[in-house]
Amino acid sequence: QKSTIALLGFDLFSENREMWKRPYRAMNVFGIAAIFPFILAAVLHNWMNVMLLADAMVALLITILGLFKFSMILYLRRDFKRLIDKFRLLMSNEAEQGEEYAEILNAANKQDQRMCTLFRTCFLAWALNSVLPFVRMGLSYWLAGHAEPELPFPCLFPWNIYIIRNYVLSFIFSTFASTGVVLPAVSLDTIFCSFTSNLCAFFKIAQYKVVRFKGGSLKESQATLNKVFALYQTSLDMCNDLNQCYQPIICAQFFISSLQLCMLGYLFSITFAQTEGVYYASFIATIIIQAYIYCYCGENLKTESASFEWAIYDSPWHESLGAGGASTSICRSLLISMMRAHRGFRITGYFFEANMEAFSSIVRTAMSYI
């Protein structure tokens, strides 16, 4: 995550307060903004051709999402920095309390790294997007003896791209701008994956502690429980902070992804037996994987936060019964905590919940178009 977001000029992981130290590295994102009017012109120009219109609309939605995600990184960079500092502090505090807690955190980070490798498909789709124009032109020249100039994005430029010099410059410009779509998406999505993985680890530590809360005396047991409940509440507060940051991002991701899947499903059904079909299939897979990451992480967070209820049930609460007022206080606090944990925490996109049920709905809808 650190290296990816550093390619955009941001540094959210150091002690430096200047978080956007190298704005010049975001030139590829400014390239998206520069190429946006030419993609919009292609949409308007191909209004009567459904296939060309769908292709241009997909590119237009990609640029909109890329610009939106970059603007959210720019807008929320201080919030991300505060969250990262909170996570680091809590992780160091918990890791110092025992090897078993450090192992839980290490396991969560390893799982996070495995999940982030799925985002390599984003770079695969970008590579195919850059190579596909040459494949199309090569096949066209081989079959028909001539080739039309192709670009990574369907654009309508005011200059003649049939001139080789103009075409080369237009191709480099389009390819450079396409990197500005990939980097903000990979940066935001992998950071979200990291946040949720560590939050799940904190909930697991709270479960581990509450099962073993019994001390030598009721007073000691109550003190241990207070620390466990404080950890659980801190984790819930951090979940809320994370959800506040990512609500607009998840909403935009799912809304735009739904529109893209509609159009890509149509394009894939037409070009299934052609070279373009490979590109559209990889594009569909990339969008589905992005949705899967958010839904999988949201489902895990909901499950682990709600599992605290069962951890309390498995704790030695019954051994404190009949021991006077201190016992009553312990049982009451456990009961209230079970009632709160029963709801868990849900990652939302304002009007929907990011979970595996939402993901299965997206996949079913996408397959119905194909």
Backbone torsions as a table, in degrees:
resi	resn	phi	psi	omega
1	GLN	NA	-39.3	-178.4
2	LYS	-63.5	-45.3	-177.1
3	SER	-69.9	-36.0	-178.1
4	THR	-67.6	-47.6	-178.0
5	ILE	-72.7	-22.4	176.5
6	ALA	-67.2	-26.5	177.3
7	LEU	-65.9	-18.2	175.9
8	LEU	-95.8	1.9	177.8
9	GLY	93.5	2.5	-177.6
10	PHE	-94.3	149.9	174.6
11	ASP	-137.2	93.6	-176.9
12	LEU	-98.8	-3.3	-170.6
13	PHE	-109.1	-2.1	179.6
14	SER	-102.4	176.9	179.9
15	GLU	-80.8	-7.5	-177.4
16	ASN	-68.6	133.3	-179.9
17	ARG	-77.5	-17.7	178.2
18	GLU	-84.4	97.1	-169.2
19	MET	-83.6	-25.1	177.5
20	TRP	-112.6	79.8	-170.7
21	LYS	-83.1	-25.7	-174.9
22	ARG	-129.9	74.2	-178.6
23	PRO	-60.1	-25.9	-177.7
24	TYR	-63.9	-21.4	179.0
25	ARG	-70.9	-14.5	179.8
26	ALA	-91.7	19.8	179.9
27	MET	-61.1	-31.1	178.8
28	ASN	-66.8	-32.4	176.5
29	VAL	-69.0	-39.9	175.3
30	PHE	-64.1	-26.6	174.4
31	GLY	-64.8	-33.4	175.9
32	ILE	-62.9	-46.5	179.6
33	ALA	-61.9	-34.1	-179.3
34	ALA	-72.5	-34.6	-176.6
35	ILE	-87.0	-13.0	-177.3
36	PHE	-55.5	-47.0	-180.0
37	PRO	-60.4	-32.1	-179.6
38	PHE	-73.5	-33.0	175.0
39	ILE	-70.3	-41.5	177.0
40	LEU	-61.6	-38.3	177.0
41	ALA	-63.2	-36.9	177.4
42	ALA	-66.5	-36.8	176.9
43	VAL	-62.0	-48.4	-178.9
44	LEU	-67.6	-34.9	-179.0
45	HIS	-69.2	-35.5	-177.2
46	ASN	-99.5	28.3	-175.0
47	TRP	-59.1	-30.1	-176.0
48	MET	-94.4	-8.0	179.0
49	ASN	-106.1	108.2	-170.9
50	VAL	-62.3	-43.1	-176.3
51	MET	-67.3	-47.5	178.7
52	LEU	-66.8	-34.0	178.0
53	LEU	-65.6	-44.0	179.6
54	ALA	-63.3	-41.2	179.1
55	ASP	-62.4	-43.8	179.9
56	ALA	-69.3	-35.5	179.4
57	MET	-66.6	-37.7	176.5
58	VAL	-60.6	-45.8	178.8
59	ALA	-63.7	-38.8	179.4
60	LEU	-63.8	-43.2	179.2
61	LEU	-65.8	-36.0	177.6
62	ILE	-61.5	-46.5	-178.5
63	THR	-65.8	-38.9	178.6
64	ILE	-62.2	-45.7	-179.7
65	LEU	-65.5	-40.8	178.6
66	GLY	-62.6	-44.4	178.0
67	LEU	-65.6	-38.4	179.9
68	PHE	-65.4	-44.2	-179.0
69	LYS	-66.0	-38.9	177.5
70	PHE	-65.1	-41.3	179.0
71	SER	-64.5	-32.8	177.8
72	MET	-70.4	-37.8	174.7
73	ILE	-61.7	-43.7	-179.3
74	LEU	-65.0	-41.1	-176.7
75	TYR	-74.7	-37.3	-173.7
76	LEU	-101.1	10.8	-173.6
77	ARG	-60.7	-35.4	178.1
78	ARG	-69.7	-38.2	177.0
79	ASP	-65.6	-41.3	177.0
80	PHE	-62.3	-41.4	179.7
81	LYS	-61.6	-44.2	178.8
82	ARG	-63.8	-41.2	178.8
83	LEU	-63.7	-44.0	179.7
84	ILE	-61.5	-40.6	178.5
85	ASP	-64.9	-40.9	177.8
86	LYS	-62.8	-43.6	179.8
87	PHE	-62.2	-45.7	-178.2
88	ARG	-62.6	-42.1	-180.0
89	LEU	-64.3	-46.3	-179.2
90	LEU	-67.6	-38.2	178.3
91	MET	-63.5	-43.3	-179.8
92	SER	-66.3	-38.6	179.8
93	ASN	-65.0	-42.5	-178.1
94	GLU	-73.7	-37.9	-179.2
95	ALA	-65.6	-29.9	-179.5
96	GLU	-75.5	-14.0	-175.7
97	GLN	-84.7	-9.7	178.4
98	GLY	166.8	154.0	-179.5
99	GLU	-65.2	-34.0	-178.7
100	GLU	-63.8	-33.6	178.0
101	TYR	-73.6	-38.5	176.7
102	ALA	-63.5	-36.9	178.3
103	GLU	-65.8	-38.8	177.5
104	ILE	-62.1	-42.9	179.3
105	LEU	-67.1	-41.0	178.9
106	ASN	-64.4	-40.7	178.4
107	ALA	-63.2	-39.1	178.6
108	ALA	-64.7	-41.2	-179.8
109	ASN	-69.8	-34.0	175.5
110	LYS	-65.8	-41.0	177.0
111	GLN	-64.3	-38.3	178.0
112	ASP	-60.8	-42.8	179.9
113	GLN	-65.8	-36.5	177.8
114	ARG	-65.9	-40.3	179.3
115	MET	-66.7	-37.1	-177.6
116	CYS	-68.6	-22.9	177.8
117	THR	-65.6	-21.3	176.9
118	LEU	-62.0	-24.8	-177.0
119	PHE	-76.0	-2.7	172.5
120	ARG	-62.8	-24.1	177.4
121	THR	-62.8	-28.2	176.6
122	CYS	-62.4	-43.0	177.9
123	PHE	-70.0	-31.6	176.2
124	LEU	-64.4	-44.4	177.9
125	ALA	-63.1	-39.0	177.7
126	TRP	-64.1	-41.6	179.7
127	ALA	-64.1	-43.2	178.0
128	LEU	-64.4	-37.3	179.1
129	ASN	-63.3	-32.4	179.9
130	SER	-80.5	-32.7	-176.2
131	VAL	-85.8	-30.6	-173.6
132	LEU	-53.7	-41.4	179.2
133	PRO	-56.3	-39.3	179.3
134	PHE	-69.1	-36.1	177.5
135	VAL	-64.9	-44.4	179.0
136	ARG	-61.9	-46.5	-178.5
137	MET	-66.0	-38.5	178.6
138	GLY	-63.7	-44.9	179.0
139	LEU	-66.6	-39.8	179.4
140	SER	-63.9	-41.0	179.1
141	TYR	-68.2	-36.7	-179.0
142	TRP	-69.6	-37.2	-176.3
143	LEU	-87.3	-37.8	-172.6
144	ALA	-114.2	-10.7	179.3
145	GLY	87.0	-2.4	175.4
146	HIS	-147.7	162.1	-176.4
147	ALA	-138.1	138.6	174.2
148	GLU	-88.0	141.7	178.9
149	PRO	-65.6	131.8	-179.5
150	GLU	-118.1	149.3	179.8
151	LEU	-127.5	156.8	177.6
152	PRO	-59.1	-37.6	175.1
153	PHE	-111.1	139.3	173.2
154	PRO	-70.1	105.5	-176.3
155	CYS	-124.7	153.4	173.9
156	LEU	-118.4	99.0	-178.2
157	PHE	-89.5	153.1	178.6
158	PRO	-77.5	-3.7	178.5
159	TRP	-110.1	166.7	-175.6
160	ASN	-84.6	109.6	-178.6
161	ILE	-81.9	-1.6	175.0
162	TYR	-74.9	-16.9	171.9
163	ILE	-77.9	128.5	-171.5
164	ILE	-56.9	-43.5	-178.9
165	ARG	-61.6	-44.8	178.9
166	ASN	-64.6	-38.2	-179.5
167	TYR	-66.2	-44.0	-179.3
168	VAL	-61.6	-44.9	179.4
169	LEU	-65.1	-39.8	179.3
170	SER	-66.0	-39.3	179.7
171	PHE	-66.2	-44.8	179.0
172	ILE	-63.0	-41.1	179.2
173	PHE	-62.1	-44.1	-179.1
174	SER	-68.0	-42.3	179.9
175	THR	-65.4	-41.3	178.9
176	PHE	-63.2	-41.1	180.0
177	ALA	-67.1	-32.4	-178.1
178	SER	-64.8	-28.2	176.2
179	THR	-66.4	-27.3	177.2
180	GLY	-70.6	-15.2	174.1
181	VAL	-82.9	-40.8	-173.9
182	VAL	-73.0	-46.5	-171.9
183	LEU	-62.6	-47.8	177.8
184	PRO	-61.5	-37.3	-180.0
185	ALA	-64.7	-48.6	-179.2
186	VAL	-64.1	-39.7	-179.1
187	SER	-62.9	-52.7	-177.4
188	LEU	-65.1	-43.0	-175.3
189	ASP	-69.7	-39.2	179.8
190	THR	-72.0	-34.0	175.4
191	ILE	-65.3	-40.3	176.4
192	PHE	-61.2	-42.9	178.6
193	CYS	-61.3	-41.4	179.4
194	SER	-65.9	-44.8	178.8
195	PHE	-58.4	-50.1	-175.5
196	THR	-67.9	-35.5	178.1
197	SER	-62.7	-42.6	179.8
198	ASN	-72.5	-33.2	175.2
199	LEU	-64.2	-40.8	175.8
200	CYS	-61.2	-37.3	177.5
201	ALA	-64.4	-39.8	178.2
202	PHE	-64.1	-40.4	177.8
203	PHE	-65.5	-37.4	177.3
204	LYS	-65.9	-38.2	177.2
205	ILE	-64.6	-41.3	177.5
206	ALA	-62.2	-39.5	177.2
207	GLN	-64.3	-43.9	-179.7
208	TYR	-61.0	-40.8	-177.6
209	LYS	-72.3	-39.6	-175.2
210	VAL	-70.0	-29.5	177.1
211	VAL	-67.2	-24.9	-177.0
212	ARG	-116.6	34.2	-175.1
213	PHE	-76.1	-18.7	-173.5
214	LYS	-63.3	125.2	178.3
215	GLY	-109.0	-167.7	-179.1
216	GLY	-71.0	-23.1	178.9
217	SER	-141.9	166.7	179.3
218	LEU	-63.8	-35.4	178.8
219	LYS	-64.7	-41.4	178.6
220	GLU	-67.5	-37.9	178.0
221	SER	-64.0	-41.8	179.3
222	GLN	-64.5	-39.8	178.8
223	ALA	-64.2	-40.2	177.9
224	THR	-64.7	-42.1	179.2
225	LEU	-63.1	-40.0	179.4
226	ASN	-59.1	-40.1	178.3
227	LYS	-67.7	-39.0	178.9
228	VAL	-65.6	-44.9	179.3
229	PHE	-64.7	-35.0	177.2
230	ALA	-64.8	-40.3	176.9
231	LEU	-64.0	-43.4	180.0
232	TYR	-64.6	-41.8	179.6
233	GLN	-67.4	-39.8	176.7
234	THR	-61.7	-40.7	178.2
235	SER	-64.2	-40.4	177.3
236	LEU	-64.7	-40.2	178.2
237	ASP	-63.3	-39.8	178.3
238	MET	-68.9	-34.5	174.3
239	CYS	-61.1	-42.6	179.5
240	ASN	-64.7	-42.0	177.2
241	ASP	-61.8	-42.7	179.0
242	LEU	-64.0	-42.2	-179.3
243	ASN	-65.7	-38.0	177.7
244	GLN	-61.7	-38.1	179.5
245	CYS	-70.8	-41.2	-169.7
246	TYR	-96.6	-5.3	178.8
247	GLN	-55.7	-52.9	179.3
248	PRO	-64.9	-32.3	-179.7
249	ILE	-67.8	-46.0	179.8
250	ILE	-65.2	-40.6	179.0
251	CYS	-61.2	-48.0	179.6
252	ALA	-65.5	-39.9	179.9
253	GLN	-60.2	-48.0	-176.9
254	PHE	-71.9	-37.6	-179.9
255	PHE	-65.8	-49.7	-178.8
256	ILE	-69.1	-37.4	178.4
257	SER	-62.3	-37.9	178.6
258	SER	-62.7	-43.5	178.0
259	LEU	-65.3	-40.8	179.8
260	GLN	-64.0	-41.7	-179.4
261	LEU	-64.4	-35.4	175.9
262	CYS	-59.1	-49.5	-175.3
263	MET	-75.0	-39.6	179.5
264	LEU	-68.0	-35.3	175.5
265	GLY	-61.2	-40.8	177.1
266	TYR	-65.5	-45.5	-179.3
267	LEU	-65.2	-39.3	-179.9
268	PHE	-66.7	-37.5	179.5
269	SER	-65.6	-29.1	-179.9
270	ILE	-83.0	-38.2	-174.8
271	THR	-103.6	23.5	-174.8
272	PHE	-55.5	-41.6	-176.2
273	ALA	-95.2	11.5	-178.3
274	GLN	-113.6	173.3	-179.6
275	THR	-65.1	-31.4	179.4
276	GLU	-63.3	-24.8	-179.0
277	GLY	-61.3	-34.4	178.5
278	VAL	-64.5	-42.4	179.8
279	TYR	-64.5	-47.1	-178.8
280	TYR	-65.8	-35.0	177.5
281	ALA	-65.1	-43.2	178.6
282	SER	-66.0	-34.6	178.4
283	PHE	-66.3	-44.2	177.9
284	ILE	-60.9	-42.8	179.2
285	ALA	-62.1	-40.1	179.7
286	THR	-63.2	-44.2	180.0
287	ILE	-65.0	-41.5	179.6
288	ILE	-65.3	-39.2	179.4
289	ILE	-65.9	-39.5	176.9
290	GLN	-60.6	-44.0	177.7
291	ALA	-65.3	-37.4	-179.8
292	TYR	-62.8	-41.0	-179.2
293	ILE	-58.6	-48.8	-179.2
294	TYR	-65.0	-41.9	-178.2
295	CYS	-70.8	-41.2	179.5
296	TYR	-64.1	-46.1	179.3
297	CYS	-65.1	-40.5	178.0
298	GLY	-64.2	-39.6	178.4
299	GLU	-66.2	-43.0	178.9
300	ASN	-62.2	-42.8	-179.1
301	LEU	-64.8	-41.7	177.8
302	LYS	-63.2	-43.0	-178.3
303	THR	-65.9	-47.1	-176.7
304	GLU	-69.0	-37.4	179.3
305	SER	-68.9	-34.3	178.6
306	ALA	-79.1	-22.9	-180.0
307	SER	-68.2	-13.8	176.8
308	PHE	-61.5	-30.4	177.5
309	GLU	-60.7	-45.5	-179.0
310	TRP	-72.5	-29.7	175.7
311	ALA	-64.9	-38.8	176.3
312	ILE	-64.0	-41.5	179.4
313	TYR	-62.5	-35.2	179.8
314	ASP	-81.2	-7.6	-178.7
315	SER	-74.8	165.2	-179.3
316	PRO	-80.1	49.8	-179.0
317	TRP	-66.1	-32.7	-176.2
318	HIS	-68.1	-21.4	-179.4
319	GLU	-75.2	-12.0	179.9
320	SER	-95.6	-3.2	-178.5
321	LEU	-69.5	145.0	174.8
322	GLY	74.1	20.4	-178.6
323	ALA	-109.6	18.9	175.4
324	GLY	97.6	-161.0	-174.6
325	GLY	-63.2	-37.3	178.7
326	ALA	-62.1	-38.3	177.8
327	SER	-64.7	-41.2	178.8
328	THR	-62.2	-40.8	179.1
329	SER	-63.7	-42.0	179.4
330	ILE	-63.8	-47.8	-177.7
331	CYS	-64.8	-36.7	179.4
332	ARG	-66.4	-44.7	-179.9
333	SER	-64.8	-36.6	177.3
334	LEU	-66.4	-40.8	-179.8
335	LEU	-64.5	-44.6	179.0
336	ILE	-63.4	-39.6	179.4
337	SER	-66.4	-37.0	176.7
338	MET	-63.9	-39.7	179.7
339	MET	-63.8	-39.8	178.4
340	ARG	-71.2	-42.6	-177.3
341	ALA	-67.1	-23.2	-179.6
342	HIS	-60.1	-31.6	-180.0
343	ARG	-80.2	-26.2	-177.4
344	GLY	64.1	-158.7	175.8
345	PHE	-133.2	137.8	-176.1
346	ARG	-118.0	126.8	171.9
347	ILE	-80.3	125.1	-175.0
348	THR	-124.9	161.6	171.5
349	GLY	-116.0	51.5	-175.7
350	TYR	75.1	-72.3	-173.0
351	PHE	-108.9	11.2	175.5
352	PHE	-150.1	161.5	-179.1
353	GLU	-103.5	135.1	177.9
354	ALA	-84.7	97.8	178.0
355	ASN	-146.0	-178.1	-176.0
356	MET	-69.7	-24.2	175.2
357	GLU	-65.7	-42.1	176.5
358	ALA	-65.1	-38.0	179.4
359	PHE	-64.6	-44.6	179.5
360	SER	-62.7	-34.3	176.8
361	SER	-65.3	-40.7	178.5
362	ILE	-64.3	-44.4	-178.6
363	VAL	-64.8	-42.9	178.7
364	ARG	-61.1	-41.0	179.7
365	THR	-66.0	-42.6	179.5
366	ALA	-63.0	-42.3	-180.0
367	MET	-67.1	-30.4	179.1
368	SER	-67.4	-30.8	177.8
369	TYR	-72.2	-34.6	-178.4
370	ILE	-76.8	NA	NA
